Amino acid sequence: MKSYNFVVLANCQARPICSAIELLAMGSCRSGGVIISHLVKNSDEEASMNLLAKADVIFAQAVQKIYPVQHIVTEKLKNEFGDKVISWPNIFFSGQSPGLCYVSGTDGKRITGPLHEYQYRPIFESWQRGDTMEKCLQRIQFGTERDILRDMACKSFDELKTRERDLDVVTSDLIERDWSKNRLFFTFNHPSSNLLIQVAKRLMHKAGIPAELKITSEIFGEPLSRIVPPISDADAKALGLSFDTTLASKGVELNIIDGRINFGKSRTYFISELVEESYRALDAQHELIKQVKFTPL
């Protein structure tokens, strides 16, 4: 049996994909390392290229031409290493995390809170309008208009399909098939193990590497579940989600001293607690929130 040495180049999805491939291959694959795309610098070029040159297979998550660290741009890797580069998209979909977003403040930095670098938009907008916490809770329970939620999900699909054009492995069909039935994402950029394992199998198949073992999320765990936002019953119904949802969320403890926010250990927030802690965090950052940008929209 041939033994493959592979490298995964990707965002926070790199390590889970790497672990899944090693498990599925049962010894026929060995990871030569991972390159985390949003952490790598131009000064890392020599080390990165040496690592990639030693690999039999490079599983490279798509990086666009405009990316400032040019040596990991997918087109450049394809030119340098040819067919041993297998490209795949950032696994991203906002349809299972309604209301979740990044909020960038006046200085361009992200506004943080109990969901770490994410914000739950109904809470943020209620705080911004000066609503009481009680009114904010009522708004969350009422949910978002169905057409708005469905349009956002469709837009997210369209964006993913556009990004994965001309890539070696695609994921949109897997998401489109199962997103209403199964939990595939915790946040819009943190897939569940269910989806990660399916994508790992596709990458292996494209590389000609047999998947010898069947693994499940019970075996693999959920490495990207640190943050799990709330989903109201009204939003779940509007989106047609048939898996279990809850207004309880998974986030991090906050320690706020003199307007500075420090993150503690993971904790569960009931929705009233999430509202209270979000308001407290936003109050501490109010000087940064004169103008804000939401992503995804």
C-alpha positions in Angstrom: 0.0 0.0 0.0 1.3 3.4 -1.0 1.9 5.8 1.9 1.1 9.5 1.2 2.6 12.5 2.8 0.2 15.4 2.6 -0.1 19.1 3.7 -3.3 21.0 4.3 -3.3 24.7 3.6 -6.5 26.4 4.9 -8.1 28.6 7.5 -9.3 27.3 10.9 -10.7 24.3 9.0 -7.2 23.0 8.2 -6.5 21.0 11.4 -9.9 19.2 11.5 -9.6 18.3 7.8 -6.0 17.1 8.4 -7.1 14.9 11.4 -10.1 13.5 9.5 -7.9 12.4 6.6 -5.4 10.7 8.8 -8.2 8.9 10.6 -10.0 7.9 7.5 -6.8 6.6 5.8 -5.8 4.3 8.7 -2.1 4.7 8.3 -1.8 5.1 4.6 -1.5 8.9 5.0 0.8 11.0 7.1 0.4 14.7 7.6 3.5 16.7 6.8 2.0 19.7 8.5 -0.6 22.4 8.1 -0.4 25.9 6.9 -3.0 28.3 8.4 -3.7 30.7 5.7 -4.8 33.7 7.8 -1.7 33.3 10.1 1.0 32.8 7.5 3.2 35.8 6.6 5.3 36.8 3.6 8.4 36.1 5.8 7.2 32.5 6.0 7.6 31.9 2.3 10.8 29.8 2.4 9.5 27.5 5.2 6.1 27.2 3.5 7.5 26.3 0.1 9.9 23.8 1.6 7.0 22.1 3.4 4.9 22.0 0.3 7.7 20.7 -1.9 8.1 17.6 0.4 4.4 16.7 0.2 2.9 14.1 -2.2 -0.4 15.9 -2.0 -1.3 19.5 -1.2 -4.9 20.1 -0.1 -5.1 23.8 -0.7 -8.1 25.8 0.3 -8.7 28.5 -2.4 -6.8 31.7 -1.9 -7.6 34.5 -4.3 -5.0 36.5 -6.4 -5.5 39.7 -4.4 -4.4 38.0 -1.1 -1.4 39.9 0.4 0.6 36.8 1.1 1.2 35.8 -2.5 3.0 32.5 -2.1 -0.1 30.7 -0.9 -2.4 32.0 -3.8 -4.0 28.9 -5.4 -3.0 29.8 -8.9 0.6 30.2 -7.9 0.6 26.9 -6.1 -0.9 25.2 -9.2 1.8 26.7 -11.3 4.5 25.6 -8.9 3.4 22.2 -7.9 1.0 21.1 -10.7 -1.4 18.2 -10.2 -0.4 17.5 -6.6 -2.3 20.6 -5.6 -6.0 19.8 -4.9 -8.1 22.9 -4.4 -11.2 23.2 -2.3 -13.4 26.1 -1.1 -13.7 27.8 2.3 -16.6 25.8 3.7 -18.9 28.8 4.5 -22.7 29.1 4.8 -24.8 31.6 6.8 -28.2 29.8 6.5 -27.8 27.8 9.8 -26.7 30.8 11.9 -29.4 33.4 11.3 -28.5 36.8 12.9 -24.8 35.9 13.4 -22.3 38.4 12.0 -19.0 40.1 12.5 -19.3 43.8 13.4 -16.3 46.0 12.6 -16.0 49.2 14.4 -14.7 52.7 13.7 -11.0 51.6 13.7 -11.7 48.5 11.6 -11.3 46.1 14.5 -14.1 43.6 15.3 -16.5 44.4 18.1 -16.3 41.5 20.6 -18.6 40.0 23.2 -19.8 36.8 24.8 -19.8 35.1 21.4 -16.1 36.1 21.1 -15.5 37.9 17.7 -19.1 37.4 16.6 -22.2 39.4 17.4 -25.8 38.3 17.4 -27.3 41.1 15.2 -30.8 41.3 16.9 -29.0 42.0 20.2 -26.5 44.5 18.6 -29.3 46.4 16.8 -31.4 46.5 20.0 -28.5 47.9 22.0 -27.8 50.4 19.2 -31.4 51.7 19.3 -31.3 52.0 23.1 -33.9 49.2 23.6 -34.3 47.8 27.0 -33.1 44.2 27.5 -36.8 43.1 27.9 -37.6 44.6 24.5 -34.6 43.0 23.0 -35.7 39.6 24.2 -39.1 40.1 22.7 -37.6 41.0 19.4 -35.5 37.8 19.4 -38.5 35.6 20.3 -40.5 37.2 17.4 -37.7 36.3 14.9 -36.7 37.7 11.6 -38.9 38.0 8.6 -39.0 34.7 6.7 -38.2 36.2 3.2 -35.2 38.0 4.6 -33.8 34.8 6.1 -34.5 32.7 3.0 -32.9 35.3 0.8 -29.8 35.3 3.0 -29.5 31.6 2.7 -29.9 31.7 -1.1 -27.3 34.4 -1.4 -24.9 32.4 0.7 -25.4 29.4 -1.6 -24.8 31.6 -4.7 -21.6 33.0 -3.2 -20.3 29.6 -2.4 -21.1 28.2 -5.8 -19.3 31.2 -7.4 -16.2 30.7 -5.2 -15.9 27.0 -5.9 -16.0 27.3 -9.7 -12.9 25.8 -11.3 -11.9 24.2 -7.9 -11.1 20.5 -7.8 -13.5 19.7 -4.9 -16.9 21.4 -4.3 -19.1 21.4 -1.2 -22.2 23.4 -2.1 -24.2 20.3 -3.1 -23.5 18.6 0.2 -24.8 21.7 2.1 -27.8 22.2 -0.2 -28.8 18.6 0.2 -28.7 18.5 4.0 -28.8 22.0 5.5 -32.4 21.9 6.6 -32.2 18.4 8.1 -28.8 18.3 9.9 -26.6 20.6 11.8 -23.8 21.3 9.3 -22.5 24.6 10.8 -22.1 26.1 14.2 -21.1 29.6 12.9 -21.1 30.4 9.2 -17.4 29.5 8.9 -17.2 26.7 11.4 -18.6 23.4 9.9 -19.7 20.5 12.0 -17.8 17.2 11.9 -20.6 15.7 9.8 -19.7 18.0 7.0 -15.9 18.1 7.6 -15.7 14.3 7.3 -17.6 14.4 4.0 -15.3 17.0 2.6 -12.2 15.1 3.7 -13.5 12.0 1.9 -14.0 14.0 -1.3 -10.4 15.4 -1.0 -9.0 11.9 -0.5 -11.0 10.5 -3.4 -9.7 13.2 -5.7 -6.1 12.4 -4.6 -6.7 8.7 -5.1 -6.3 7.9 -1.4 -8.7 5.2 -0.1 -10.8 6.0 3.0 -10.4 2.8 5.0 -12.3 3.7 8.1 -15.8 5.0 8.7 -15.8 7.7 11.3 -18.6 9.7 12.9 -18.8 12.9 14.9 -19.1 10.7 18.1 -15.6 9.4 17.3 -14.2 12.6 15.9 -15.7 15.2 18.2 -16.6 18.7 17.2 -13.4 20.7 17.0 -15.0 23.8 15.7 -17.9 24.1 18.1 -16.4 26.6 20.5 -19.0 29.2 19.6 -22.6 28.1 19.0 -25.1 31.0 18.5 -28.8 30.9 19.5 -31.5 30.1 17.0 -35.0 31.1 17.9 -38.0 28.9 17.2 -39.4 31.5 14.9 -36.2 31.7 12.8 -35.9 27.9 12.7 -39.5 27.6 11.4 -38.9 30.4 8.8 -35.8 28.6 7.5 -37.5 25.1 7.6 -34.8 23.7 10.0 -35.9 20.3 11.3 -32.9 19.6 13.6 -33.0 20.6 17.2 -32.3 24.3 17.8 -32.3 26.4 21.0 -32.0 29.9 22.2 -29.2 28.8 24.6 -25.8 29.5 23.1 -22.2 28.5 23.7 -19.7 31.3 24.1 -16.9 32.5 26.4 -16.8 34.2 29.8 -16.0 37.9 29.7 -13.8 39.9 32.1 -14.2 43.6 31.4 -11.8 46.0 33.2 -11.5 49.7 32.2 -13.2 49.1 28.9 -10.9 46.2 28.0 -12.4 42.9 27.3 -10.6 39.7 28.1 -12.0 36.2 27.3 -12.2 33.4 29.8 -13.3 29.8 29.5 -16.2 28.4 27.5 -19.6 28.7 29.0 -23.3 28.3 28.1 -25.5 31.4 28.0 -29.2 31.4 28.4 -30.7 34.0 26.1 -31.3 36.5 28.8 -27.7 36.1 30.0 -26.4 36.5 26.4 -28.4 39.8 26.1 -27.1 41.1 29.4 -23.4 40.2 28.7 -23.6 41.5 25.1 -25.0 44.9 26.3 -22.3 45.1 28.9 -19.6 44.4 26.3 -21.0 46.8 23.8 -21.2 49.5 26.5 -17.5 49.0 27.1 -16.8 49.5 23.4 -19.2 52.3 22.6 -16.5 54.6 21.4 -15.6 52.2 18.6 -19.2 51.9 17.4 -19.8 55.3 15.8 -19.7 53.7 12.4 -20.0 49.9 11.9 -19.8 47.4 9.1 -21.6 44.1 9.2 -20.3 40.9 7.5 -21.8 38.8 6.1 -24.6 41.3 5.2 
